[in-house]
Amino acid sequence: MFTSIKGKSVIVTGGSKGIGQGIAAVFAKQGAKVTLAARGEEALKDAVNKIEGDVRYEICDVSDWKSVNEMVNSVADAQGGIDIMCANAGIFPNTKIVDMDPSEWDDVVGTNLKSAFLSVKACIPYFEKAGKGRVILTSSITGPVTGYPGWSHYSASKAGQLGFLRTAAMELSRYNTTINAVLPGNIISDGLLELGQEYMDSMAASIPLKRLGAVEDIGYAALFFATDEAAYITGQQVVVDGGQIIPESLESLGEI
């Protein structure tokens, strides 16, 4: 039995839908005080209504320092500090390099990578005051391990998160704060559903467990990193993909 996180103050960026909402639901179920942070108020309201527990929301542009800093300060006032930052916000428009406007690259990197830096930076004063803290990044297998046509910007941002992670782990250690990353594979979410049934079927066929993951699968991995039992783990990553990155070829799956 892990130490309870009941009453802990948690922020989940990109928490209005998909994996973020799944992470938030897992933490709220464990009794944490959870704030969802995202740009769209209607989606945030809808998510708060769906999640059982102590859940609130803040409108925030995660790529803008002023917006992130104000959001974190507001959450700290409302929830009595910051214990856990789940830097989850991410977007993944599908555009090949030859067709991509540079502004789209900037938007994806700003939302996925810059936001992780801003979220961590804004929380440091509260981690220092508390004498401890936890940061969990939502990275991806795409970029750090695999690639997919149309997602060069997404891949770069998710690989960049892991580069940031390693140095951040050293710098945050002085505040007794750990930072780790969860690397999801193909998880059933709003974004994945938008890619269509054919894409989802092809992805499921390439996974040894023969199914796509659930958002809660990512939520429970993040929860572990937030526990007292994970206090000696920092700068690390865990892949949650049903074994997708293991097969040498699709043909090898026919042998199991």
KEKESE-461094 format. One record per residue (C-alpha): x, y, z; residue number from 1. Coordinates in steps of 0.2 Angstrom, whole numbers. Layout:
REC	u	v	w	k
REC	X	Y	Z	NUM;
...
***
This chain:
REC	u	v	w	k
REC	0	0	0	1;
REC	7	17	-5	2;
REC	7	32	6	3;
REC	-9	42	3	4;
REC	-8	58	-7	5;
REC	-25	64	1	6;
REC	-25	83	2	7;
REC	-10	86	-9	8;
REC	-11	101	-21	9;
REC	-10	95	-39	10;
REC	-10	104	-55	11;
REC	-13	95	-72	12;
REC	-9	106	-87	13;
REC	-19	101	-102	14;
REC	-31	93	-90	15;
REC	-48	97	-99	16;
REC	-48	82	-110	17;
REC	-38	66	-115	18;
REC	-24	60	-105	19;
REC	-24	76	-94	20;
REC	-42	72	-89	21;
REC	-37	54	-85	22;
REC	-22	59	-75	23;
REC	-33	72	-65	24;
REC	-47	59	-62	25;
REC	-34	47	-55	26;
REC	-27	60	-43	27;
REC	-44	66	-38	28;
REC	-50	48	-34	29;
REC	-35	47	-22	30;
REC	-41	62	-13	31;
REC	-29	75	-20	32;
REC	-35	93	-23	33;
REC	-33	95	-41	34;
REC	-33	110	-53	35;
REC	-35	108	-72	36;
REC	-26	121	-82	37;
REC	-30	124	-100	38;
REC	-35	137	-113	39;
REC	-53	132	-116	40;
REC	-66	137	-102	41;
REC	-80	126	-109	42;
REC	-69	111	-110	43;
REC	-63	114	-93	44;
REC	-80	116	-85	45;
REC	-85	100	-94	46;
REC	-70	90	-87	47;
REC	-73	97	-69	48;
REC	-91	90	-70	49;
REC	-85	73	-76	50;
REC	-72	71	-63	51;
REC	-77	65	-45	52;
REC	-68	74	-31	53;
REC	-60	90	-26	54;
REC	-57	97	-43	55;
REC	-57	115	-50	56;
REC	-50	124	-65	57;
REC	-40	139	-71	58;
REC	-39	146	-88	59;
REC	-21	147	-94	60;
REC	-11	149	-110	61;
REC	3	136	-105	62;
REC	15	143	-118	63;
REC	15	161	-110	64;
REC	25	164	-94	65;
REC	13	178	-87	66;
REC	-2	166	-89	67;
REC	7	151	-81	68;
REC	15	161	-67	69;
REC	-2	169	-62	70;
REC	-11	152	-64	71;
REC	2	143	-52	72;
REC	0	157	-39	73;
REC	-19	157	-40	74;
REC	-18	138	-37	75;
REC	-6	140	-22	76;
REC	-18	152	-14	77;
REC	-33	141	-17	78;
REC	-25	124	-12	79;
REC	-12	130	1	80;
REC	3	128	-10	81;
REC	9	116	-24	82;
REC	14	98	-21	83;
REC	13	90	-38	84;
REC	14	98	-55	85;
REC	9	86	-69	86;
REC	15	95	-85	87;
REC	4	86	-97	88;
REC	-1	99	-110	89;
REC	2	94	-128	90;
REC	-5	96	-146	91;
REC	-1	86	-161	92;
REC	-7	93	-178	93;
REC	-2	81	-192	94;
REC	8	91	-205	95;
REC	23	85	-216	96;
REC	38	96	-215	97;
REC	36	101	-234	98;
REC	19	108	-230	99;
REC	22	115	-212	100;
REC	21	134	-209	101;
REC	35	139	-197	102;
REC	22	146	-185	103;
REC	14	129	-183	104;
REC	31	122	-177	105;
REC	32	137	-165	106;
REC	15	133	-158	107;
REC	18	115	-155	108;
REC	35	117	-147	109;
REC	28	131	-137	110;
REC	13	121	-131	111;
REC	22	105	-128	112;
REC	40	109	-123	113;
REC	41	127	-117	114;
REC	26	124	-106	115;
REC	35	111	-97	116;
REC	49	123	-93	117;
REC	37	137	-88	118;
REC	27	125	-77	119;
REC	42	120	-68	120;
REC	49	137	-66	121;
REC	33	144	-59	122;
REC	32	130	-46	123;
REC	50	131	-39	124;
REC	46	145	-25	125;
REC	32	133	-18	126;
REC	43	118	-19	127;
REC	57	127	-10	128;
REC	44	133	3	129;
REC	37	116	6	130;
REC	54	108	6	131;
REC	49	95	-7	132;
REC	39	93	-23	133;
REC	35	82	-38	134;
REC	35	85	-56	135;
REC	28	73	-69	136;
REC	30	76	-88	137;
REC	19	68	-101	138;
REC	31	65	-115	139;
REC	28	51	-128	140;
REC	36	36	-137	141;
REC	35	47	-153	142;
REC	51	57	-153	143;
REC	61	49	-139	144;
REC	59	32	-147	145;
REC	49	31	-163	146;
REC	44	43	-177	147;
REC	29	46	-187	148;
REC	26	56	-204	149;
REC	18	73	-200	150;
REC	24	74	-182	151;
REC	41	81	-184	152;
REC	37	96	-172	153;
REC	28	85	-160	154;
REC	43	72	-160	155;
REC	55	86	-157	156;
REC	45	93	-143	157;
REC	43	77	-134	158;
REC	61	72	-136	159;
REC	66	89	-130	160;
REC	56	86	-114	161;
REC	68	72	-110	162;
REC	83	83	-112	163;
REC	75	96	-101	164;
REC	71	82	-88	165;
REC	89	77	-85	166;
REC	96	94	-81	167;
REC	80	99	-72	168;
REC	82	84	-61	169;
REC	99	90	-55	170;
REC	93	108	-53	171;
REC	77	103	-43	172;
REC	87	92	-32	173;
REC	91	107	-21	174;
REC	73	109	-17	175;
REC	71	90	-13	176;
REC	60	89	-29	177;
REC	60	75	-41	178;
REC	55	76	-59	179;
REC	51	61	-70	180;
REC	42	57	-86	181;
REC	29	45	-93	182;
REC	30	40	-111	183;
REC	13	35	-117	184;
REC	10	25	-133	185;
REC	-6	25	-142	186;
REC	-19	29	-129	187;
REC	-38	31	-132	188;
REC	-42	49	-131	189;
REC	-51	63	-140	190;
REC	-35	67	-150	191;
REC	-33	48	-155	192;
REC	-51	46	-160	193;
REC	-49	61	-172	194;
REC	-36	51	-181	195;
REC	-50	38	-186	196;
REC	-54	20	-184	197;
REC	-42	14	-197	198;
REC	-27	22	-188	199;
REC	-32	15	-171	200;
REC	-34	-2	-179	201;
REC	-17	-2	-187	202;
REC	-9	4	-170	203;
REC	-18	-9	-160	204;
REC	-12	-23	-172	205;
REC	6	-17	-169	206;
REC	5	-19	-150	207;
REC	9	-35	-142	208;
REC	-5	-33	-130	209;
REC	-17	-31	-145	210;
REC	-26	-16	-138	211;
REC	-24	3	-136	212;
REC	-21	10	-119	213;
REC	-33	19	-107	214;
REC	-30	37	-100	215;
REC	-30	29	-83	216;
REC	-15	19	-88	217;
REC	-5	35	-89	218;
REC	-13	42	-73	219;
REC	-8	28	-62	220;
REC	10	29	-69	221;
REC	10	47	-65	222;
REC	3	43	-48	223;
REC	17	32	-44	224;
REC	30	45	-47	225;
REC	20	57	-36	226;
REC	21	45	-21	227;
REC	33	45	-6	228;
REC	38	28	-11	229;
REC	46	36	-27	230;
REC	56	49	-18	231;
REC	72	42	-23	232;
REC	68	41	-42	233;
REC	72	57	-52	234;
REC	77	61	-70	235;
REC	69	45	-76	236;
REC	56	39	-88	237;
REC	44	25	-90	238;
REC	36	19	-106	239;
REC	17	14	-105	240;
REC	13	7	-122	241;
REC	7	-11	-121	242;
REC	24	-16	-128	243;
REC	22	-7	-144	244;
REC	41	-2	-146	245;
REC	47	-20	-142	246;
REC	44	-29	-159	247;
REC	57	-29	-172	248;
REC	44	-30	-185	249;
REC	26	-33	-188	250;
REC	30	-50	-194	251;
REC	37	-54	-177	252;
REC	20	-52	-169	253;
REC	13	-66	-179	254;
REC	24	-78	-168	255;
REC	15	-74	-152	256;
***
